């Protein structure tokens, strides 16, 4: 819409400010031919220039209404009068050349100081605009045209400073020195060098002498000064038009601008302050255009602006105004917009206006843009269409409007653009009323995405034959639609039906489908989550497609052979992820840049991307064989994800060729072997290197030090060897270091030098053979762990977007480390998980551990620790896992707080410990009667299965054992004979489909049921939902649907994950009240136990804080409700606040409406709250500031307003957690609350 605004203003400018025409203003006369010296001068000027037919500038000329052609082609050396040449105007009485217009003449070259152009002394008008004179400077010789009245040197690629000699043109009335700006002309092919910039440091000196100036255009010329320094403009009493767009002017808006009488263009500067509450309106009686857009103005918009009787264009968009858009009574009673229609274009987008949508906007006659505000209310059901007969563009997107979309919008005779996206419109869509005809509509662009429109797509929409763009995405549309129906829209280039409840048929029996060649030539087709089952035949004739998204559907089988012709030379974006595609893959599209194939069933060798590929995401498939060396030739590759496949062989050494741009390389969970080649060159741009779960060996190459941007290094679960790579500490951005389960040995750290690792937040060297002490000097380097700050890890969004303080971790377990645990470890105050188990640490437990106030898991088991458990540890109120078993500890166990929740097995193997929960009372010398611990030998590792293990699957690091069942494609009928002893059933990440049998509810002992990541569908069996013993239910990432009906128990359920399905309906209060176990507060936490030691080897997958976390031991810490990415609607029930023990609550990506319930503040233990991508309104409840354990809070992409909460945990949340709530203000947003805020929009 910005480019539309600027183009509209540009066209209006041209209509009001036309250059001198090329035909003579005088009567035709053959009495006087042009002078021979001037004829020679023009021919010489022509001969010194070339013709540029590249087309880039020519297309810009066409966009502003000029016809580009070679005007000098008619300039002949003999046989013609130069006064008849194109672009030349002569005085018929004297024969002198007085006008030269070569604008858009396709000229290229330089204009030296000795150019014969400067000998045309009689010129009164000179227009060289829109040619290419780079790298010329504006010559001082232009000051020789003493008779010149109009000089236009705009958009000519001039560089350097504007010469002072321009001030020597005393008769100059119009001066245009404007330069190119990409934002205005939206061009790509025109390459403007970064160093090319026209400057005008002597602005005042030049302008002061041009006292006759009536028009001054200096757009996109760098002035870099405060508005107050342009004092010379106050002396230009004749100035009617001033245009200083994007000149780097800053400071308060100067009062002298209100002396300009016709047109004021001051957009895209740094003006601050308020518009004056009063002005002398008589001086502005002829003002036709006012453009102050894209500045930092605040306060209210004064009413007098709407009383200017001649004003045709008002553009104030992208500022930080406040309040409602109202008109005072005196203005309303005088001229007012209520009764007149002189204002043709109103651009007030991104202005922070609120309140009801003003009714007077329907008197605007041409363009209305009020997007990105907080206007409320409904659109009128009826209007005076005669007043809107010339309306061409209406943009009300990104507001809080509701109600039905009125049908009269689709029948306005001149309307071409209709943007209503991201509001709260609901009800069925009526495009044409019954019996009406819409043959005269000119509608080209319709965007209704991001609303709550229901019902089916009306057939009448196919009568809008001029449509170019149709976006109906992210609504509640339902029913069946044949894709071939869109063949009726012959001009359609952009179609988006994604994220509805539609079932899009791709093979139709209609007559339309008999000839796909008649379908429109689309450029973009987006049908994500449209229940598509086949590759659309509709695509057969789509030769011009540039963007194709068919992700999250049910497409099965091979990609058809004819698909290679879809946008063969034009397709740049392809997303086929999360389908059931099979077969070998041949990417024959030559221009692809973004390729997403993840989560399919492709097989054969890994795909070879086209040469311009920037992103290739192909994880979770069945690709096998070696990594193609052809990938090394991809000069533009930035992200490569081939994780979770069956690739073998070695990492190609030729990767060094591509790694100058490569930022993410993810090869986790394959079968790669050999060494890690030295592929990291001098200009390495890697930010994430993930190799976990392969068979790589050898030592880490020192060339990794070339990757100075590296943030994540994960080489866990391989066969790497060597000493601790302390030299990695010099990587300044390293945040995650995972070396676990390799063959590293020797000392941790080194005495040779200084340790760094200043930004490290996850340090995992577990399951190696390190045998030194844990030096205090080494731990002191972990500066990032000494501050509770949020950490960004840049990677592609499919795997890991953020690593938060909740997983700030040190894991050195299962090594041979010795010595005492350093006291300095207590300085790492942001630690959440600390695992020092299965080593040879001796001495006492340091009391300084009590300083780790957010610690949730502390495992010191299987060491040689002595002494008592420090009483100070009772202060760790967040502690959920505490294990000191298999040591030599003595004395009483601390009581109270979290220590009241730990079980016997946390203390086993310490015969001299006493006190609860042990049966041995303090003062009793008899040995405890506890049974010996169960030990399990697993290869070279000895692991005590009673301990807590964790796996962060998002980037593949962690420990623990996952044992699952291997199943076929169906859940076989034998489950009807489930025996009463079955307590855990885990069938995750298979290819099961069909429905769940009802027999699950008959298993009285079933406590954990996991079907995550299959292809199951239908409704959940009522018998399953009544399974009284169920404690963990995870059916996420399937195709289940339906609503919540009937009576449910869930009395013991603590993990409820139905994310990424198609459940719909509301979230009933009665349903939530069944979650009895989630109502246990901290006081009753002792009654909540682990799910049992027999469950330790099973895991549960949860998406928490942007990461997939796989917990091997299901703890009370993960009391969880996750309904992410369904189609749930209605308000969030207040009763959810009764579930006081949930730690993680995820309601994101649904259709919840209404306000955020203040009762959420009762969830005192809540650590993660995700309400993003809903349609919530109102303010963030102040009560939520009391959630002191909250580590993650996401309300982005809603319709919230008002101030963001401050203090406590809210001081730690970042901007992106509030995005697309244009009514929010306050830290961490740059948008301040109140009238003096400044918001930066670029």
Secondary structure, 3 states (H helix, E strand, C coil): CHHHHHHHHHHHHHHHCCCCCCCCCCCCCCCCCCCHHHHHHHHHHHHCCEECCCCHHHHHHHHCCCCCCCHHHHCCCCCCCHHHCCCEEECCCCCCEEEEECCCCCEECCCCCCCHHHHCCCCCEEECCCCECCCCECCHHHHHCCCCCEEECCCCCCEEECCHHHHHCCCCCEEECCCCCHHHHCCCCCCCCCCCCEECCCHHHHHHCCCCCCEEECCCCECCEEHHHCHHHHHCCCCCEEECCCCCEEEECCHHHHHCCCEEECCCCEEEEECCCCCCHHHHCCCCEEECCCCEEEECCCHHHHHCCCCCEEECCCCEECCECCCCHHHHHCCHHHHCCCCCEEECCCCCCEEECCHHHHHCCCEEECCCCEEEEECCCCCCHHHHCCCCEEECCCCEEEECCCHHHHHCCCCCEEECCCCEEEEECCCCCCCCCCCCCCCCEEECCCCEEEECCCHHHHHCCCCCEEECCCCEEEEEEEHHHHHHCCCCCEEECCCCEEEEECCCCCHHHHCHHHCCCCCEEECCCCCCCCCCHHHHHCCCCCEEECCCCCCEECCCHHHHHCCCCCCCEEECCCCEEEECCCCCCCCCCEEECCCCEEEECCCCCCCCCCEEECCCCEEEECCCHHHHHCCCCCEEECCCCEEEECCCHHHHHCCCCCCEEECCCCEEEEECCCCCCCCCCCCEEECCCCEEEECCCHHHHHCCCCCEEECCCCEEEEECCHHHHHCCCCCEEECCCCEEEECCCCCCCCCCCCCCCEEECCCCEECCCCCHHHHCCCHHHHCCCCEECCCCCCCCCEECHHHCEEECCCCCCEEECCHHHHHCCCCCEEECCCCEEEEECCHHHHHCCCCCEEECCCCEEEECCCHHHHHCCCCCEEECCCCEEEEECCCCHHHHCCCHHHCCCCCEEECCCCCCCCCCCCCCCCCCCCEEEECCEEEECCCCCEEEHHHCEECCCCCCCCCCCECCHHHHHCCCCCCEEECCCCCCEECCCHHHHHCCCCCEEECCCCEEEECCCHHHHCCCCCCEEECCCCEEEECCCCCCCCCCCCEEECCCCEEEECCCHHHHCCCHHHHCCHHHHHHCCCCCHHHCCCCEEEEECCEEEEECCCCHHHCEEECCCCEEEEECCHHHHHCCCCCEEECCCCEEEEECCHHHHHCCCCCEEECCCCEEEECCCHHHHHCCCCCEEECCCCEEEEECCCCHHHHHCCHHHCCCCCEEECCCCCCCCCCCCCCCCC
